[in-house]
């Protein structure tokens, strides 16, 4: 049985493909017989592939099967193997092409048919590169300027470019600008593209610039050429080849347009030079201008697959490293545009490239770098809303990769295996996927769409992964890491409306020696739990670190139960916590008042009296909120089986109006003020350190002068 795709190929493309190959063979035979005809400029550039390249350009960016497609390579693909299940109950969706069970038989029939018609069609090596590598980076000036257009042809300058290039002046640029703005001249567009190529290569090896038509020696002229290209060329291209926006927001152009076929060499040269310019620039304003032009030109470069991939990688580098906020935002606009107008392969490329770029640049996390890291997390997470099937497959792969790292750490228990998990990159990866799921599995969004998100099955494995990372090393040194992951799970529980049993991960810290033992005094500044995942050895055992851990425990308990301050089951939910906290506080008070046995020293009063008082205050707030919920439950007329009514319970009451909500709101304001003071003090210390370093350098330079 012949496959449907095979029949379609035979009907639409096979005859043309065979004829094209025969023409190429005939051309080769003609050359081999000693044809002394002077080759054209196109034949000199492309060599034996002149005819094939000419036909390829005449078709524009058509991606149908042509002379550069090998039939065996085309039909060699199959269904990809399923990735083994990493977690119980979660199955990865299959990727790749869906091919019928009789695909191998269809392939055999098709191969046999080709063998009978033209054996050379299968045996001949491809003259062109694959679709990802079919575009060369460089295009000769003659090819850019070749071809006719609707305007009067201008006289060409006849010069030996290796020895005498035309000096580009402001007068020439002004003439081009007038032609572009008033007449939308394609001839001027081609001339500007040639000049732009020369400008991009200014300062490069002389052997590279020798073949260019124009010479640029004035910095002002260089700037004029670059800005003219970036601002005017997109407008002129859009005038002759309009960008079409579909109902779904996807931007495309008509590749069958005759002018697009004529401008293919110009676009090819422009794409390569635009990428080179972006990689060489450092000025934020110029980088932003290149990104703006690149975003407008993306639909014209869609057929240059290799360029688009390289361009996205370069833009991601700007997005993840640029110090200027406006430049980072513009880079993100380009990434988002590429993900929207491209196919699923392009979307997956944007997802993976942005994720790896974010992880690469979050190795060093501090109070100064955390805003940029959060910016990358939040923007990259929005890509996963464009196609949930692609998002599921990508997220599954990376979450499974994180799980493998954790499993290796649990199994091998070596220092290196622990380092693979207990580092900022791993923690930021976990938090990033938490943000993706929080964005995708938001209950309000799901209610609006009328169905659950396709990524909701990934919540359970991610939660188990984070809980495993929290308890991998229970040492006091990594309490900050535990608190950071706890806050991440709090956000996921709130956004996705899922219950995560987090209380044991916090209450088990009450038995730690960091809290039970008396802390030693120190002169260190307060430890920053918000921007650290590991405490230095100097902090361990100190009263300052002990106080910070106690404050974090109180905050985590309040934040966890603050999620359910309006829930109808709140009174039952807080019972285990109140029992645990009361038992702990009473036991410590009892130990501090027990009379010492004979021969032993008198027991000291426990140092954490303030912490015990805070725990009892938390218990009091939980009891008050429980009574508030119980009073409201007395007037309800539905049973717990009515889930819809349960969800609507206290919907008209603001969260801040509950007793626990009011108390937690005040605690958040106090925390924010404390962080503000901490940031200000750290900034002052950094400024002081910079001044001290400058003074030291001045002293060194002064000593050197005295010695001279």
N, C-alpha and C positions, 0 to 999 in steps of 0.2 A: 504493500500500500504506500503510495507516494504521499509525502507530507504536504500539507497545505502551503507552507512557506516555500517548499521546493517548487511546487507548481507555479506559485506567484513569481518566483525568480525566473523560471524558465519562460514565462509569458512576457514579463516586462523588461528583463535585463540581459538574459543570456545571449540573445542574438547580437545585441549591440556590443556586448563584451567581447564576443568572438571576433566580430568585425574589427573592433579596435585593435585587438592583439594581432590580427592578420595584417592590418595596415602598418603597425610597428615593425613586424617581421619583413614586410615588403620594403619598408624604408631602409632597414638594416642591410638587406640584400643589395639594394641599389647603391648604398654607400660602399659595400664590400666590392662591388664590380668596378670600382674606380671612378665613380662620378666625381669630376673635378669642379662641380659647381661651387661658387663661393658661398659659404654658409652665411646665413643671416645672423644678426646680432642675437636673436633669441636662441639659435642653434649653438652659437659660441658659448652662451651662458649655460644652457641646459645640457649640451652635448648630445649624446645618443637619445636622450629622453625628451627631445625638443617637441616632437609631435604629441607625445603623451602629456607633457606639461602644458602644452598649448590647449589641448582639449580639456584638461583639468581646470585651467583657469576660466575657460569659456563657460564651464558649468557653475562657476562661482563656488559657493560653499555647499553644493549639493552633496549629501552624504550617502546617496544611493550607491549600489555596487558599481564599481568602475574598473579601470585598468589597474589600479593599485590595490585591488582586493584579491586575495588568494582564496579560492573556494574552499580548500581544505581547512584553512585557518578560520573561515567564517563559520563552518558547520562543525568545528571541533569542540565547541562548548557544550556543556550539559548541565544537568541539575547539580548544584553544589551539595556536598554532603552536609547533613545537619550537624550543628555543633552540639556535643553531648550536653545533657541537662546538668547545669551547675547547681541548681537548687530544686528541691522537691516541689512539684506543682507548677513549675515555670518552664515553659517550652519556648525555644527560640523559633521565630518565624523563618521559613526557608527563604534564601536569597537566590538570585540567579534566574535563568530562563526556565520556563516550564516547557519541557519537550515531551511529546507523546511517547508511549512505550515502544512504538515502532520507529523511533527516531533513527536507530542504527540501520535498520533496513532501508529507510528512506535515503540515508546518506550513501549507502551502497548503490542504490539505484541511480542516484544523482551522479555519483562518481563514474559509474559505468556509462551513463549517457554522455558525459563529457569526454570520456576516453574514446567513444565511438565517433564523436563529432570532431573534436580537435584535441589531440594528445598534448599539443604544446600549451594549451590553456592551463593544464594542471602542472606541467613539468617546468615551465619557464619561471625563473625567479622574478620577483616583483621589482619593477624599476623605481618605484617610489617608496617612501617611508610609510609607516602605518599612520592611521588617522591622528594619533597623538604626536607624531614627529614629522608631519608632512610639510610643515612650514619652516623655511630657513629663517635665520635671524637677520640676515643681511640681504638687501636688495640693491642692485646697482642703480645709480642715478638715471642711466639711460632707460631702464625698465620702468621706473617711476614716471618719467616724462614721456614715455612712448604712448602712442595711441592718440586718436582724434577725439575732440569734443565739440560742443555746440558753438564754441567761440572761434574767433579768427586765430590762426596759428601765429605765434610769435617767432621772431627770428632766433635761431639757436646760436649760442656763442661757441665758436670753433676755437678751442684752445687745447694745448697739451696739458692735461690735468696733473701729470706727474711733475711738471716743472713750472707751470703758470696757471694758478687757479684764480677765479674771479673773486675780488675782494668785496665782501658784503658790506653795504653801507646803509645808513638810516634812510636815504632817499629810496633805495630799492624796497626796503621794508615798508615804507609809507605807501609806495605804489601798490604793493601786495595787499596791505590793509584796506586800501580804498576798493580794490577789486573784490576782496572777500566780503566786505560789509555792504557795498552798493550793488554789485553784480553777481555775488555768490559764485565767483569764477572758479571753475574746476581747474583751469590752467594755473591760476595763482595758487590754488590749493596744492597742486603737485609741486610747484616751485617751493612753497613753504615747507612741504614735507622733506624735500631735498636739503633745504637749509637747516631744518631741525635736526636732520641726521648729522650734518656737519657740526652743529652746535653741541650735540650730545657727546661727540667724540673729541671735543676740544680738550687739550691737555693729555690725550692718549698718545700711544706710540705713533711716531711719524709714518711708519709703514702702513698703519691703518687709515690715517687721514689723507694719504697721498692721492687716493682715487676719488676723493670727494670733489664736487664741482665748486663749492664755495669755500673761501678762507675767512675765518672770523678771528679778528685780533683785538677788537674793542669790547670791553666788558659790557658796556651799555648796549651794543649791538647784539651781543649774546643774550642779554636779558630780554630785549625786544623780540627776538626770534622765538625764544621759549614761550613767552607770554602770549605772543600772537598765535602760536600753534595751539596752546592750551585753551585759549578763549574763543578763537574764531573757527578753527577747524570743526569742532563738534556742531556748531550752528550751520555751517555750509553743508556738511554731510547730511544733517537732518533736513535741510532744504531740498536736496536732490534725492535723498533716500530716507523718507520719513520713518521714524520709529513708531510702530504700531503697538498700542497697549490693549491687550485682550480684556475681557470682562473679569478674568481672574487676577488681573494686575500684572500679567507677564508681558514683558517688552520684547518685541521681535522686529525684524526687518524683512522685506521681500528680497531674498537672495537671488531671485530670478530677474531682478531689475537689471537692465542693460548697463546702467551706470555703475551698479555695484560690481559687475564683472570687469568693467574698465578700471575701477579704482581698487581692485584686489591687490595689485602690487603696492599701491600707496598705503593701504591699510596694513598690509604685511610689514612694510618698513616702519610705519608709525607705531605698531604694537611693540616691535623689538626695541625701538629707541625709547619709547615711553617706559618700558621696563628697566632699561639701562639707566635712564635719568632718575627714576625713583630709587634705585639702589645706590646712586652716588650722592644724593642730596642729603643735607642736614638742616637747612633752614626751614623752620616750621611753616612759614607762609608759602614758600615754594612747594613744599611737600603737599600742603593742603590743596594748592592749585592743581598739582598733578593728579591728586586723588579725585578732585571734582571733575576734571576732564576725563579721567579713566572711567568714572562711573557713567558719564554720558556716552562714552564710546564702547562700553561693554557689549551692547547688542551687535555692533559691527564686527567685534572680534570673536563672536560666538563660534565661528567655524575654525578659528585658530586654537585648537584644543590645548596644545602644549603651552602656548602663551598664556591662556587663561589660568592654567594650573600654576605656572610660575608667578603670574601677576598676583593671584590670591595669596600665595605664600609670602610674597614681598609685602602685600598690604597687611597681612596678619602680623608680620614683624613690626610694622609701624604701629598697628593697633595695640600691641602688647608691650612696646618699649618707648613710644614717643612721650616725652615729658610734657608736651603741650596738650591740654584737654581738648581743644577744638580739633586738633589734628587727629587725635584718637577717635573722636566722634565721627569725623569724616571717613576715616578708615573703616569704621564699623558700617557706615552707610554703603560703602563699596562692597564689603563682604555680604551684607544683607541683600543687596541688589543682585550680586552674582548667584546667591542661593535661590533667589526668587525666579529669575528668568532662565536659569539652567535646568537641566534634567535632573533625575534622581541621583545620578552619578556626581553631578556638580554639587548638589546639595550635600551629599555625604562627604565630598571633599572639603566643603566649607566647614562642616561639623567637626571632622577629624583634625583639620588644620588649625582651627581656632582652639580646640581643646588642647592639642599638643603645644600650641604657642602659649596658652595660659599656664599650663603646668611647667613649661620651661622657664617662665619668668616669675614664678612664685616661690622659688627656692629660698630666697631671703625675705622673710616677712617681718615687718616692724610697724610701728605706729605711723611711719611715713609712707610705707608702700601699701598698706592695707586698703586705702581708697582705690588705687589702681587695680588691685587684685579683685576687689568687689565689683568694680566696673566691668572687668573682663568676665567674671562669673555671670553677672546679671545679663549682659548683652549676649554672650554666647548661648545662654540657656534659651533665649527666645528663638534661636534657629530651630529648635526641636518642636516648635509649634507649626512649622510649615508642612511637614509630612510626617504623620505619626508612625507610619510603617517603617520608614527609614530611621526615624528617631528611636523606635523600639529596638531595631537591629543593632544600631550603633551603641545605644546605652547598654544593651545586654552584653555586648562584647567587652566593653570597658569595665563594667561592674564585675563581670566574671574574671577579668584580668586582675582586678583588685582583690577578689576573693582568693585567687591562686597565690598571690603574695602573702596574704594573711595565713592561709593554710601552710605554706612553707615555713612561716615564722613559728607557728604552733607545733609543727612536726619536728623541725630541726633544732629549734631553741638555741641558735647561735647568735653571736653579737651582730654579725652581718645580716642575718635574717630579720632580727629585730629592727635594725636600721632601715630595712626596706619598707617597714610599716610606720615606725615612729619618726616621721619627718614631715615637714610642712607640705611637700608636694602630695604625699599620700592623703593627708588630712584635708587639703584643699580639694583633692579629687573627690573624696567622699562628700564634702559639702557642696561641690558643684552638682553632683548627680542628685543630691537632696533638693537643690534649687530647681533642677529640671523637673523632678517629680512634683514638687510643690506647685510649679507653674502649670504643669500638664494635668494634674489630678485635683485642681482646685474645685471644691464642691459647687461653688456658684457657677463656674463655667460648665461643669458637667450637667447641672440642672438646666441650664440654658440650652445645651445641645441635646438634652434628653437621653444621654447614654454615658456610660463610664468611659474614662480615657483608656486608650490602648496601652498606656504605660503603667496603669495601676497595678498589674501583677508584679511589677518590679519593686514595689514598696517593701514587701516582706523580705526578699533577699538583701536589699540594701540595709534595712533596719538590723537584720541579723549580722550583717557585715560590720556595721558601726558598733553594735554592742560587743562583738568579738574583739574589735580593735580597742575599745575602752578598757577591757579586762585583760588584755594581753600581758601587760606588765603592771601589777597593782602597786608598785612602789610609789612613795610620796613624791618622788622627783617628777612623776608624770601625772600628778593630779591636775595641772592646768590643761593637759590634753583631754582628760576625761571631761572636764567642765566644758571645753570647747565643743566636743562631740555631743554632749548633753544638750547644749543650746541648739545645735543643728537639728537634733531629733525633736526638740520642742517645736521648732518652726515647721517641720514636716507634719507633726501630729496636728498642729493647728490648721495648716493649709489644706491638707488632704482629709481632715476629719477622721483620723484613725487613732485608736487607743494604743499607746505603746507603754508597757509596764516599766517605767523608768525609776520608780521609787527605790527599788533594791540597789541600783547602781550608785545611789547617793547615800542611803542610810548605812551601807556597809563601810563607808569611810569613817563612821563614828567609832569604830573599833581600832582605827589606825593609831599608832604611837605618836603621830604628828599632833593629834588632838589630846590623847590621854596623858601624855607626859608634859611636864612643865617646859615651856620654851625659854631659851636663853636670850638675854637682851642683845640687841645689835643696833648699829647706827646706819644700816642700809636703808635706802629709800623703799617705799612700799612696792611690793611685787606687782607687775602688770599682768594680770591673768587674761586680759583680753587679747594680747598680742604675743603670747608665749605659750608653748606647749611643753616646755621643760624648764624646771627650776634649777638654777645653779647650785652647786654644792654649798656655797656660802650661805644660802637661804635656809637650807635644810636644818631643822631643829631650832630655828630661831622663833622668838615670840611673834615677830612681824609676819613671818610666813604662816604661822599657826593661826593668827588672827585673820589673815587673808583667806585661808582655807575654810575657816568657820563662816565667814561672810558669804563665800561662794556656795556652801551647803545650804544656808538659809535662803539665798537667792534662788537656787535651783528648785528647792521644795515649793517655794511660793510661785515660781513660774509654772511649774508642772500643774499644781492644783488651780492656778489661775485660768488654765485652759477650760476647766469644767466648773467655774464659779457659778454659771447659770444652768448647769445640767441638772436634770431632775434626780439623778442618782448620786449627787454630790455627798449627801450624808453617809451613804454606805461606802463611798469611794475613799473617804478620808479616815475611816476607822483604823486600818492598819497603821497609817502614819501617826495618828495621835497616840496609839498604844506604844509604838516604838519610841517616839520622842519622850513621852512621859516616863517610860521605863528607864530610858537612858539618863534623863535628868535626875530622877529620884535615886538611882543607883549611885551616881557620882556624889550627890549630896549626902547619902548615907555613908559612903566611904570616907568623906571628909570629916564626919563627926564621930566615927567609931573610936572608942578609947584604945590606945595602943596596949599591946600585951606587955607583960613584965619583961624587962631586958631589951625592949625595942624602943627606937626613937619615936617621939611623938609624930603622928602623921600630920603633914602639912595640909592646910586648907587648899582645896583644888584651885588651880590657877585660872580655869576656864569658867569662872562664875558668871562672867558676862555672857558667854556663849550659852550656858544653861538658861539664863534669863531670856535670851532671844528665842531659844527653842520653845520655852513655855509660852512666850508671846505668840509664836506661830501657832501653837496648839489652840490658844485662845481665839485667834482670828479664824481658824478653821471651824471651831465650834460655833462661833457667831454666824458664820456663813451657812453652816449646816442648819441652824435654827431658822435662818431666813428662808432657805429652800423648803424646809418642813412646813413652815407656815403657809407658803404658797401651794404646797402639794395638798393641803387639806381641802382646798376648794375645787380641785380637778375632778372631773367626772369620767375619765377614761382609764383604761387598764394599761399595764406595761406592754401588752401585746399590740397596742395601737401605736406603731412606730411613727407614723406621721404626726400624731398629736404630741408624742414625746419630743420630736424634733422642734415642734412649734412652741414648746414650753418656755415661757419668759422671753419670747422673741421680741416683744414690745418693750422690754427693759434693757437699758444700755448696760454694757459690761461694767462701766465705771460706777454704776449705781449700786452694785452689790457690795456688801461689806468687805469681802476679800479684794474685789476690784479696786475699791477706793484705797485700801492699804497698799496694794501692789503698785498702784499708780504713783503714790508718794515715794515708794522705795526706788522706782525707776528714775524719778526726777533727781533723787539724791545720788544715785549711781552716775547719771549723766553729768552732774555737776562735778563729781569726783574725777571722772574721766577728763573733763575739760581742764581741771586744775593740773592733772597729770600731764596732759599734752602740752600745756603752757610751760610747765617746769622742764619737760624734756627739750622743748624748743630752745629755752633759755640756756640749758646746758650745752646743746649743740652749738649755739652761737658763741658761747664762752669758749668752747673747745676750739672753734675756728679762729677766734681772736688769739688764743694762746699759741696755736700753731703758727699764725702769722708773726707773732712776737718772736717765737723761737727762730723762724726763718730770717727775720730781720737781724737778730743777734748773730746768727751764723754768718750772714752776709757782711755784717759790720766787722766781725773778727777776721774775715777773709781780707777786707780792705785794710785793716790795721797791719796784717802780716805783709801785705804788698808794700 
